[in-house]
Amino acid sequence: MTLNCKGALIDLSSPKVMGILNLTPDSFYDGGKYKNRDAILSRTEQMLEDGATFIDMGAYSSRPGAEHVSEDVEMKRMLPILELILKNFPDTLVSIDTFRSKMAEACLERGAAMINDISAGNLDPKMFQIIAQNQVPYVMMHLKGTPQSMQKEAQYDDLIKDLLFYFSQKVLEATSKKINDIIIDPGFGFAKTTSQNYTLLNHLDLFHSLGCPILIGLSRKSMIYKILESSPKEALNGTTCLHTIALLKGANILRVHDVKEAMECIALVEALKANAL
């Protein structure tokens, strides 16, 4: 299983890490930490040195109940930083975390390698067109409602069946529009309760039936620190524990705040699998 990123084939037979670079002031874990040029470049360089294959940049907070910001604000946060990173680290495979097609198009024109859309095109019907025109990998996440309303919409007839049906329809739509490199993100924490998140993790291997790579976003989320009665800051050990489970169930990409620890987790799980009898 491979992804074509700017002409380079990324082999997912060994899981890869996507490092998070939040450019928002209100992200649940690292909001507001990267406000200046030096902090942004230092963070990016460290993630690349630690082994990140992708850098995922977001300028619109999608945490539950996050404030809605305009497209202009998202653009002003994102575009100068994207240009800064690609000027200093030109070979970086930058993923853009956005649900807006205009934003996606502007970033792809400036050298971004892929788009990570929390809404799988539901919040902007032009998104599929932009992805198809640019022939870039596309992460499609499961979300009900919007970041502002999603926690009120965590009702399902059958969680796993509902998500599998959702993605089968989305994959069919995307492939019919000539989108080739599709990545599935089940959307941990998005319109799902804590117990639903664990049900989803328990059955993650079923999503391989869709025939697409699976991206997992568990890093420091509330499904970890609520169980442990701690905080995002104290949730690294719990994150590593759940990353191990996700990898054993076949996750292909880990989207993380802590790249070094995720790479170590991958190395150990790969050693375990390589020595299975």
N, C-alpha and C positions, 0 to 999 in steps of 0.2 A: 504494500500500500504506500503510495507516494503522493506528494503535493508538488505542483509546479509553481514555484515562487520566483518571479522575475527571471525565468529561464533555468533556475536551479531546481533539481529534483530532490525534495526532502524525503528521505526514506523513513517511514514510520514503523518499520519492523521493530525498531528500538524506540521506546517512548521518548518524546521531546518535551522540553520545558518552555513555557511562554511566561516571561517576566512582566510583571505589572508596573506600569508607570502612570500613576494617577496625576492628572493636571487640575483636579478639582479641589476646592477648598473644603469640601464636606464629605469626602469618601469616608466610609466607616472605620478604616484602619489608618491610612496614611494621608488623609486629606490635608492639604496645605503644606506638606513637608517639602515639596519641590517647587519653590517660588522663584529661584534665580538660576541663571545660566550655569554656574559652577555646580550647584546641587543637582541639577538635571543631568549634566554630563557625567558627574561622578557616579550617580545612581545607575545610569545606563552602562557606563564602562564596567562597573562592578558586576552587574547582571550578566553582561557578555562574557567577562572573564570567568564567572562562576559556571558558565555553560549554557546560558539561555540560547535557544535557537531563534526565538521570536521575542520581540519587545512589543507589548500590547499597550497602546496609548489611549487614554480616555479623558475626555474633557467635559463629560456630562455624567454626573453621579447617578447611578442606577440603584443605590441602596434603597430599601423600603422607606417610602415617604420623603424621598429626596426632593429638594426644590426643583421645579421645572425651570430650565434656562433657555433662552432664545437661541436660534441658529447662529445669529451674529456673535453672541457671547461664546458659543462653542467653537466657532471658527477662530475668533481672536485668541482663545486659549491654546488651540491646537496648532494652527498652521506655522507660526513662528518657531515653535518647539520642534515640530517635525522637520523643518528645514535645518534647524540647528543640529539635530541629531544626525541627519543624513549628511550634513557637511563634515561633521567630525568623525562619524562612523559610517562611511558610505556603503559598506557591504551589509549593513544591518537589515534584517527582514522585519519591517515594522508592520504590525497589525493595528488597525484603527478600530477602536471600540465606539461605534456610532450606529444609530438607527436611521440617520438622515442621508438620503441619496446625494444631495448637493454636497454635503460634508465629505462623504465617501469619494465622490468624483474629484473634489479639490485635492484631497490627500493622495489619491492614486496618481493624479497629474504631477504631484511633487515627489513621487517615488515610493509611496507606501506599497507593501507587497500583498496585503490581504485585508479583508474587512470582517469584523466581528460584530454581528448584529443581534442584540438581545431580543429583537422582535421578529426575526426571520422574515422581514419584509412587511409585517402586519401594520407597522406604524408609518410606513412610507411605501406606497405601491410602486414607486419608480426605482426602488433599490435593486430589484432583480435585473432590470434593464441595464443599470450601471455596471453591475457585476458581470453580466454577460458580455457587454461591450469591451470590458477590460480584461476578461478571462483571468481573473485572480481567484485564489481560494476564498471561500465564503463560509464563515461560522454562522450556523443557524441555531439560535437558542430557543428553548421553550419558555414562553411567558404568556400569562393571561392578564389582560388589562394593560396598565402602564406602571412604571415604578411608583407613581403616586397612589395607585388604587390596587395593586396586585395582591396585597396581603388580605384583602377582603374577598378575593376570588379563588381561594384555595379549596374549592369543592370539585370533586371528581366522582363519576360513576364508578370507575376503576382506574386508579392512577396510572398504572403501567400500560394498560390497554389504551387509555386515552392518549398518553404521550406517544406510544408507538403509532397510533392512527394519525396523530398530528404530524409526526415527522414523515410518515409514509406519504402523506398528502403534500407536504412541503418539498420533499425530495422529488416527487413526481413533477410538481410545478417547476422547480428549479431546473431539472434536467430537460424538461420540454422547452425551456428558454435557453438551452445550450450552456448552462452553468455546469462545469465539469468537476471542479474540486470542491466538494461539499463536506463540511465538518459538522457533526452533531454535538450540541451542548444541551444536556438535559435540564439545565437551569436550576441547580441547587439553590434554594433560598428564594426563588422567584415564584410567587403565587403557590408556595408550598409551606406547610407547617413543618415543625421539627420532625415529628414522627413520619410525615410523608417523605422528607428528605432521606431518612434512613431506609424506608421501604424502597425508594428509588435506588439507593446505593446497593441494597441487597440484590436487586434485580438488574443491575447495570449491564450484565453480560447479555441480556436479551436484546439490547439495542444493536448488537452486532448484526442482527438479522436485516438491518437497513442497508448494510453494505458500505457504510461510510466510517471514516475515522471518528473517534469519540474524544471530545475535549471536556475536561472536568475542571470546574471552578469551585473548589472547596476551601481555599486558603483563608484561614482565620475567621470563618463565617460563624454566625450565631448558632448553627446546629452543633458546633463544637463547644463554644464557650458557655452556652446555656446549660448543656448537659454537665459540664465541669464546674459550673457556677464561678466562672472567672471572667475574662475580658478578651477582646481581640488581641491585645498586647501579650497576653499569657497563653495564646492558643497555638503556638508553633508545634509543640509536642503532639497535641491532638490532631493538628493538620497532617503531620507526618504519618500518624496512625491511619487516618482515613485515606491518605494518598496510597499507602501500601495496599489497602483493601481494593481501591479503585484500579490500581495497576494489576493486581491479581485477577480482577474481573475484565481486564483488557483495555483499560484507558490508554489512549494513544498520545494525548497532549495534556500536561498539567499546567494550568494557569495559576501562577503563584506570586506571592510577595517575596518569598525566601527561596532564591534559586539554588544556592549551594546545597541546602538541606533536601530540596526536591531531587537534585541530581544524585545525591547520595542514596536517597530512597530508591530511585530507578536502578542504580548500580546493584544494590543488594537484592532487589526483586529479580533483576535479570540473572544474577548469580544463582538464585534459588531455582529459577526456571531452567537454567542451563544444566543443573545437576539433579534434575528430577529423574527418578528411576522409572 
